[in-house]
Amino acid sequence: MINRIRSELLKYRHTFIPWMVVGAPVVIPLICAWQAYSRSQGGLQIEAMIDNGLLVWFNLWLPIFCALIAGTIMHMEQWKGLLVRPLSVFHLYMLKGAALLVMMVLTNGLFLVCLLLLSLMPAAVGSAASFWIGSWTGLALFFMPYSLALLLLAAAFGRTVTVIVGVVGIIGATAWRTLTGYGVIDPTGLQLLLTAVLLAGVGLLFWLGGGLWFVRRQRRW
């Protein structure tokens, strides 16, 4: 199974996907650190940097990132041509979902690591790290089923519709933050655990639903 997921990931090495997965979580924290640096206040303001980072990452970047990745993954395949291979469409869809989740874990984890490394700079002014890590965890969990839903959407309706939904996601996330005044998840352990269980169930439904969709399409062909 691991080798099959790895082979699925290798399909995208000559596309823009690796640059997005690895480049964005490095560049965005650096930009937010530059914006949060203030000589008059004693250096890099960690609280402002992480606040801006969570805003840009989860409200502006990840909605369109998930849409572009899911749309490109499905756009690259010719499903009818794959029917001659010894691999069912259902199984192939499962592999694509697993590859997408691997990329989501990688890019979110790298983003958090970059923020934490910047917060250790000598000129940094401290903040409540546990609160920010809890907020990052909750928001990252949300985007797992979101990305799987976009994968199903891309498979059913194409990349263009998926990107449009990603843009709508940016607008919705920004509106949500504006209406709530902040828009982060409380880092309480029990709440994060319940959130993880709920979102894992939703993601599993999207994942299996997509596989069943392609079983239906395969019968039509």
MARMAR-274647 format. One record per residue (C-alpha): x, y, z; residue in one letter. Coordinates in steps of 0.02 Angstrom, whole numbers. Example, Ala and Ser with C-alpha at 12.3 -4.5 7.8 and 13.67 -1.06 7.14 Angstrom:
// MARMAR-274647
<rec><x>615</x><y>-225</y><z>390</z><resn>A</resn></rec>
<rec><x>684</x><y>-53</y><z>357</z><resn>S</resn></rec>
***
This chain:
// MARMAR-274647
<rec><x>0</x><y>0</y><z>0</z><resn>M</resn></rec>
<rec><x>141</x><y>121</y><z>44</z><resn>I</resn></rec>
<rec><x>228</x><y>86</y><z>-120</z><resn>N</resn></rec>
<rec><x>68</x><y>119</y><z>-217</z><resn>R</resn></rec>
<rec><x>42</x><y>285</y><z>-128</z><resn>I</resn></rec>
<rec><x>223</x><y>328</y><z>-165</z><resn>R</resn></rec>
<rec><x>200</x><y>287</y><z>-349</z><resn>S</resn></rec>
<rec><x>44</x><y>397</y><z>-350</z><resn>E</resn></rec>
<rec><x>145</x><y>541</y><z>-277</z><resn>L</resn></rec>
<rec><x>282</x><y>516</y><z>-407</z><resn>L</resn></rec>
<rec><x>157</x><y>562</y><z>-544</z><resn>K</resn></rec>
<rec><x>157</x><y>742</y><z>-485</z><resn>Y</resn></rec>
<rec><x>343</x><y>773</y><z>-463</z><resn>R</resn></rec>
<rec><x>359</x><y>865</y><z>-629</z><resn>H</resn></rec>
<rec><x>207</x><y>976</y><z>-596</z><resn>T</resn></rec>
<rec><x>182</x><y>1132</y><z>-490</z><resn>F</resn></rec>
<rec><x>115</x><y>1024</y><z>-347</z><resn>I</resn></rec>
<rec><x>282</x><y>994</y><z>-255</z><resn>P</resn></rec>
<rec><x>320</x><y>1180</y><z>-262</z><resn>W</resn></rec>
<rec><x>152</x><y>1218</y><z>-183</z><resn>M</resn></rec>
<rec><x>167</x><y>1083</y><z>-50</z><resn>V</resn></rec>
<rec><x>343</x><y>1132</y><z>6</z><resn>V</resn></rec>
<rec><x>362</x><y>1312</y><z>-51</z><resn>G</resn></rec>
<rec><x>206</x><y>1392</y><z>21</z><resn>A</resn></rec>
<rec><x>233</x><y>1337</y><z>203</z><resn>P</resn></rec>
<rec><x>407</x><y>1413</y><z>196</z><resn>V</resn></rec>
<rec><x>368</x><y>1575</y><z>105</z><resn>V</resn></rec>
<rec><x>208</x><y>1622</y><z>197</z><resn>I</resn></rec>
<rec><x>286</x><y>1617</y><z>373</z><resn>P</resn></rec>
<rec><x>432</x><y>1721</y><z>311</z><resn>L</resn></rec>
<rec><x>314</x><y>1852</y><z>241</z><resn>I</resn></rec>
<rec><x>213</x><y>1854</y><z>402</z><resn>C</resn></rec>
<rec><x>373</x><y>1871</y><z>504</z><resn>A</resn></rec>
<rec><x>428</x><y>2018</y><z>397</z><resn>W</resn></rec>
<rec><x>259</x><y>2101</y><z>424</z><resn>Q</resn></rec>
<rec><x>265</x><y>2071</y><z>612</z><resn>A</resn></rec>
<rec><x>441</x><y>2140</y><z>638</z><resn>Y</resn></rec>
<rec><x>445</x><y>2306</y><z>731</z><resn>S</resn></rec>
<rec><x>602</x><y>2395</y><z>791</z><resn>R</resn></rec>
<rec><x>504</x><y>2511</y><z>904</z><resn>S</resn></rec>
<rec><x>427</x><y>2362</y><z>998</z><resn>Q</resn></rec>
<rec><x>588</x><y>2266</y><z>1019</z><resn>G</resn></rec>
<rec><x>596</x><y>2151</y><z>869</z><resn>G</resn></rec>
<rec><x>487</x><y>2013</y><z>797</z><resn>L</resn></rec>
<rec><x>314</x><y>2009</y><z>874</z><resn>Q</resn></rec>
<rec><x>276</x><y>1822</y><z>884</z><resn>I</resn></rec>
<rec><x>92</x><y>1842</y><z>926</z><resn>E</resn></rec>
<rec><x>63</x><y>1954</y><z>775</z><resn>A</resn></rec>
<rec><x>165</x><y>1839</y><z>663</z><resn>M</resn></rec>
<rec><x>69</x><y>1682</y><z>710</z><resn>I</resn></rec>
<rec><x>-97</x><y>1773</y><z>703</z><resn>D</resn></rec>
<rec><x>-59</x><y>1835</y><z>527</z><resn>N</resn></rec>
<rec><x>8</x><y>1663</y><z>481</z><resn>G</resn></rec>
<rec><x>-150</x><y>1573</y><z>532</z><resn>L</resn></rec>
<rec><x>-255</x><y>1703</y><z>442</z><resn>L</resn></rec>
<rec><x>-161</x><y>1692</y><z>278</z><resn>V</resn></rec>
<rec><x>-135</x><y>1503</y><z>285</z><resn>W</resn></rec>
<rec><x>-307</x><y>1441</y><z>334</z><resn>F</resn></rec>
<rec><x>-418</x><y>1581</y><z>270</z><resn>N</resn></rec>
<rec><x>-332</x><y>1628</y><z>107</z><resn>L</resn></rec>
<rec><x>-210</x><y>1493</y><z>53</z><resn>W</resn></rec>
<rec><x>-276</x><y>1320</y><z>100</z><resn>L</resn></rec>
<rec><x>-450</x><y>1337</y><z>21</z><resn>P</resn></rec>
<rec><x>-377</x><y>1371</y><z>-152</z><resn>I</resn></rec>
<rec><x>-229</x><y>1255</y><z>-121</z><resn>F</resn></rec>
<rec><x>-345</x><y>1107</y><z>-89</z><resn>C</resn></rec>
<rec><x>-447</x><y>1151</y><z>-243</z><resn>A</resn></rec>
<rec><x>-295</x><y>1163</y><z>-357</z><resn>L</resn></rec>
<rec><x>-218</x><y>1001</y><z>-293</z><resn>I</resn></rec>
<rec><x>-378</x><y>900</y><z>-303</z><resn>A</resn></rec>
<rec><x>-423</x><y>971</y><z>-473</z><resn>G</resn></rec>
<rec><x>-250</x><y>937</y><z>-545</z><resn>T</resn></rec>
<rec><x>-244</x><y>760</y><z>-476</z><resn>I</resn></rec>
<rec><x>-405</x><y>715</y><z>-565</z><resn>M</resn></rec>
<rec><x>-371</x><y>817</y><z>-721</z><resn>H</resn></rec>
<rec><x>-210</x><y>721</y><z>-755</z><resn>M</resn></rec>
<rec><x>-297</x><y>552</y><z>-768</z><resn>E</resn></rec>
<rec><x>-385</x><y>474</y><z>-916</z><resn>Q</resn></rec>
<rec><x>-507</x><y>361</y><z>-827</z><resn>W</resn></rec>
<rec><x>-561</x><y>260</y><z>-977</z><resn>K</resn></rec>
<rec><x>-381</x><y>217</y><z>-1020</z><resn>G</resn></rec>
<rec><x>-351</x><y>157</y><z>-844</z><resn>L</resn></rec>
<rec><x>-483</x><y>23</y><z>-856</z><resn>L</resn></rec>
<rec><x>-362</x><y>-93</y><z>-949</z><resn>V</resn></rec>
<rec><x>-242</x><y>-92</y><z>-800</z><resn>R</resn></rec>
<rec><x>-252</x><y>-222</y><z>-659</z><resn>P</resn></rec>
<rec><x>-318</x><y>-93</y><z>-537</z><resn>L</resn></rec>
<rec><x>-500</x><y>-51</y><z>-507</z><resn>S</resn></rec>
<rec><x>-561</x><y>129</y><z>-520</z><resn>V</resn></rec>
<rec><x>-619</x><y>118</y><z>-340</z><resn>F</resn></rec>
<rec><x>-444</x><y>68</y><z>-282</z><resn>H</resn></rec>
<rec><x>-363</x><y>204</y><z>-387</z><resn>L</resn></rec>
<rec><x>-477</x><y>335</y><z>-312</z><resn>Y</resn></rec>
<rec><x>-432</x><y>274</y><z>-137</z><resn>M</resn></rec>
<rec><x>-247</x><y>294</y><z>-179</z><resn>L</resn></rec>
<rec><x>-275</x><y>470</y><z>-242</z><resn>K</resn></rec>
<rec><x>-364</x><y>516</y><z>-82</z><resn>G</resn></rec>
<rec><x>-223</x><y>442</y><z>21</z><resn>A</resn></rec>
<rec><x>-93</x><y>537</y><z>-81</z><resn>A</resn></rec>
<rec><x>-191</x><y>698</y><z>-57</z><resn>L</resn></rec>
<rec><x>-196</x><y>671</y><z>132</z><resn>L</resn></rec>
<rec><x>-9</x><y>639</y><z>135</z><resn>V</resn></rec>
<rec><x>20</x><y>805</y><z>47</z><resn>M</resn></rec>
<rec><x>-97</x><y>894</y><z>167</z><resn>M</resn></rec>
<rec><x>-7</x><y>823</y><z>319</z><resn>V</resn></rec>
<rec><x>162</x><y>870</y><z>245</z><resn>L</resn></rec>
<rec><x>119</x><y>1049</y><z>198</z><resn>T</resn></rec>
<rec><x>26</x><y>1087</y><z>362</z><resn>N</resn></rec>
<rec><x>164</x><y>1010</y><z>466</z><resn>G</resn></rec>
<rec><x>299</x><y>1106</y><z>375</z><resn>L</resn></rec>
<rec><x>201</x><y>1267</y><z>399</z><resn>F</resn></rec>
<rec><x>192</x><y>1240</y><z>587</z><resn>L</resn></rec>
<rec><x>377</x><y>1196</y><z>598</z><resn>V</resn></rec>
<rec><x>425</x><y>1355</y><z>505</z><resn>C</resn></rec>
<rec><x>319</x><y>1462</y><z>620</z><resn>L</resn></rec>
<rec><x>394</x><y>1381</y><z>775</z><resn>L</resn></rec>
<rec><x>572</x><y>1402</y><z>710</z><resn>L</resn></rec>
<rec><x>542</x><y>1586</y><z>676</z><resn>L</resn></rec>
<rec><x>472</x><y>1607</y><z>851</z><resn>S</resn></rec>
<rec><x>640</x><y>1548</y><z>921</z><resn>L</resn></rec>
<rec><x>737</x><y>1691</y><z>843</z><resn>M</resn></rec>
<rec><x>837</x><y>1796</y><z>970</z><resn>P</resn></rec>
<rec><x>740</x><y>1954</y><z>926</z><resn>A</resn></rec>
<rec><x>571</x><y>1871</y><z>952</z><resn>A</resn></rec>
<rec><x>448</x><y>1930</y><z>1085</z><resn>V</resn></rec>
<rec><x>358</x><y>1778</y><z>1164</z><resn>G</resn></rec>
<rec><x>177</x><y>1720</y><z>1151</z><resn>S</resn></rec>
<rec><x>60</x><y>1583</y><z>1213</z><resn>A</resn></rec>
<rec><x>127</x><y>1443</y><z>1103</z><resn>A</resn></rec>
<rec><x>5</x><y>1310</y><z>1167</z><resn>S</resn></rec>
<rec><x>-145</x><y>1413</y><z>1113</z><resn>F</resn></rec>
<rec><x>-78</x><y>1438</y><z>938</z><resn>W</resn></rec>
<rec><x>-31</x><y>1255</y><z>916</z><resn>I</resn></rec>
<rec><x>-204</x><y>1204</y><z>972</z><resn>G</resn></rec>
<rec><x>-284</x><y>1324</y><z>849</z><resn>S</resn></rec>
<rec><x>-172</x><y>1260</y><z>708</z><resn>W</resn></rec>
<rec><x>-216</x><y>1079</y><z>749</z><resn>T</resn></rec>
<rec><x>-403</x><y>1109</y><z>746</z><resn>G</resn></rec>
<rec><x>-399</x><y>1206</y><z>584</z><resn>L</resn></rec>
<rec><x>-282</x><y>1080</y><z>501</z><resn>A</resn></rec>
<rec><x>-403</x><y>940</y><z>548</z><resn>L</resn></rec>
<rec><x>-545</x><y>1034</y><z>464</z><resn>F</resn></rec>
<rec><x>-454</x><y>1042</y><z>297</z><resn>F</resn></rec>
<rec><x>-430</x><y>853</y><z>286</z><resn>M</resn></rec>
<rec><x>-613</x><y>812</y><z>245</z><resn>P</resn></rec>
<rec><x>-624</x><y>975</y><z>149</z><resn>Y</resn></rec>
<rec><x>-486</x><y>918</y><z>32</z><resn>S</resn></rec>
<rec><x>-567</x><y>747</y><z>8</z><resn>L</resn></rec>
<rec><x>-732</x><y>830</y><z>-33</z><resn>A</resn></rec>
<rec><x>-644</x><y>935</y><z>-166</z><resn>L</resn></rec>
<rec><x>-564</x><y>777</y><z>-236</z><resn>L</resn></rec>
<rec><x>-736</x><y>701</y><z>-259</z><resn>L</resn></rec>
<rec><x>-799</x><y>864</y><z>-334</z><resn>L</resn></rec>
<rec><x>-654</x><y>871</y><z>-457</z><resn>A</resn></rec>
<rec><x>-686</x><y>692</y><z>-509</z><resn>A</resn></rec>
<rec><x>-871</x><y>723</y><z>-537</z><resn>A</resn></rec>
<rec><x>-873</x><y>896</y><z>-616</z><resn>F</resn></rec>
<rec><x>-694</x><y>940</y><z>-667</z><resn>G</resn></rec>
<rec><x>-555</x><y>1056</y><z>-612</z><resn>R</resn></rec>
<rec><x>-642</x><y>1220</y><z>-658</z><resn>T</resn></rec>
<rec><x>-788</x><y>1191</y><z>-540</z><resn>V</resn></rec>
<rec><x>-668</x><y>1137</y><z>-403</z><resn>T</resn></rec>
<rec><x>-564</x><y>1296</y><z>-417</z><resn>V</resn></rec>
<rec><x>-723</x><y>1401</y><z>-411</z><resn>I</resn></rec>
<rec><x>-771</x><y>1313</y><z>-250</z><resn>V</resn></rec>
<rec><x>-597</x><y>1349</y><z>-184</z><resn>G</resn></rec>
<rec><x>-621</x><y>1535</y><z>-217</z><resn>V</resn></rec>
<rec><x>-790</x><y>1528</y><z>-132</z><resn>V</resn></rec>
<rec><x>-701</x><y>1443</y><z>14</z><resn>G</resn></rec>
<rec><x>-582</x><y>1590</y><z>30</z><resn>I</resn></rec>
<rec><x>-730</x><y>1711</y><z>35</z><resn>I</resn></rec>
<rec><x>-822</x><y>1602</y><z>160</z><resn>G</resn></rec>
<rec><x>-672</x><y>1582</y><z>274</z><resn>A</resn></rec>
<rec><x>-639</x><y>1769</y><z>273</z><resn>T</resn></rec>
<rec><x>-821</x><y>1806</y><z>310</z><resn>A</resn></rec>
<rec><x>-822</x><y>1679</y><z>452</z><resn>W</resn></rec>
<rec><x>-670</x><y>1758</y><z>531</z><resn>R</resn></rec>
<rec><x>-745</x><y>1932</y><z>512</z><resn>T</resn></rec>
<rec><x>-911</x><y>1881</y><z>591</z><resn>L</resn></rec>
<rec><x>-834</x><y>1786</y><z>736</z><resn>T</resn></rec>
<rec><x>-703</x><y>1918</y><z>768</z><resn>G</resn></rec>
<rec><x>-562</x><y>1793</y><z>772</z><resn>Y</resn></rec>
<rec><x>-606</x><y>1620</y><z>709</z><resn>G</resn></rec>
<rec><x>-487</x><y>1496</y><z>791</z><resn>V</resn></rec>
<rec><x>-526</x><y>1333</y><z>880</z><resn>I</resn></rec>
<rec><x>-500</x><y>1324</y><z>1068</z><resn>D</resn></rec>
<rec><x>-349</x><y>1213</y><z>1105</z><resn>P</resn></rec>
<rec><x>-437</x><y>1112</y><z>1240</z><resn>T</resn></rec>
<rec><x>-383</x><y>931</y><z>1223</z><resn>G</resn></rec>
<rec><x>-558</x><y>855</y><z>1233</z><resn>L</resn></rec>
<rec><x>-630</x><y>975</y><z>1106</z><resn>Q</resn></rec>
<rec><x>-489</x><y>937</y><z>985</z><resn>L</resn></rec>
<rec><x>-515</x><y>751</y><z>1010</z><resn>L</resn></rec>
<rec><x>-701</x><y>764</y><z>974</z><resn>L</resn></rec>
<rec><x>-665</x><y>875</y><z>825</z><resn>T</resn></rec>
<rec><x>-541</x><y>749</y><z>757</z><resn>A</resn></rec>
<rec><x>-664</x><y>605</y><z>774</z><resn>V</resn></rec>
<rec><x>-804</x><y>704</y><z>691</z><resn>L</resn></rec>
<rec><x>-698</x><y>766</y><z>546</z><resn>L</resn></rec>
<rec><x>-619</x><y>594</y><z>521</z><resn>A</resn></rec>
<rec><x>-795</x><y>523</y><z>501</z><resn>G</resn></rec>
<rec><x>-844</x><y>658</y><z>378</z><resn>V</resn></rec>
<rec><x>-684</x><y>632</y><z>279</z><resn>G</resn></rec>
<rec><x>-712</x><y>444</y><z>273</z><resn>L</resn></rec>
<rec><x>-886</x><y>471</y><z>202</z><resn>L</resn></rec>
<rec><x>-816</x><y>585</y><z>65</z><resn>F</resn></rec>
<rec><x>-679</x><y>460</y><z>28</z><resn>W</resn></rec>
<rec><x>-793</x><y>309</y><z>14</z><resn>L</resn></rec>
<rec><x>-925</x><y>411</y><z>-77</z><resn>G</resn></rec>
<rec><x>-799</x><y>455</y><z>-211</z><resn>G</resn></rec>
<rec><x>-749</x><y>274</y><z>-232</z><resn>G</resn></rec>
<rec><x>-929</x><y>218</y><z>-252</z><resn>L</resn></rec>
<rec><x>-956</x><y>358</y><z>-378</z><resn>W</resn></rec>
<rec><x>-819</x><y>286</y><z>-488</z><resn>F</resn></rec>
<rec><x>-884</x><y>110</y><z>-473</z><resn>V</resn></rec>
<rec><x>-1045</x><y>180</y><z>-546</z><resn>R</resn></rec>
<rec><x>-950</x><y>270</y><z>-685</z><resn>R</resn></rec>
<rec><x>-852</x><y>114</y><z>-726</z><resn>Q</resn></rec>
<rec><x>-1012</x><y>17</y><z>-754</z><resn>R</resn></rec>
<rec><x>-1074</x><y>151</y><z>-874</z><resn>R</resn></rec>
<rec><x>-916</x><y>135</y><z>-979</z><resn>W</resn></rec>
***
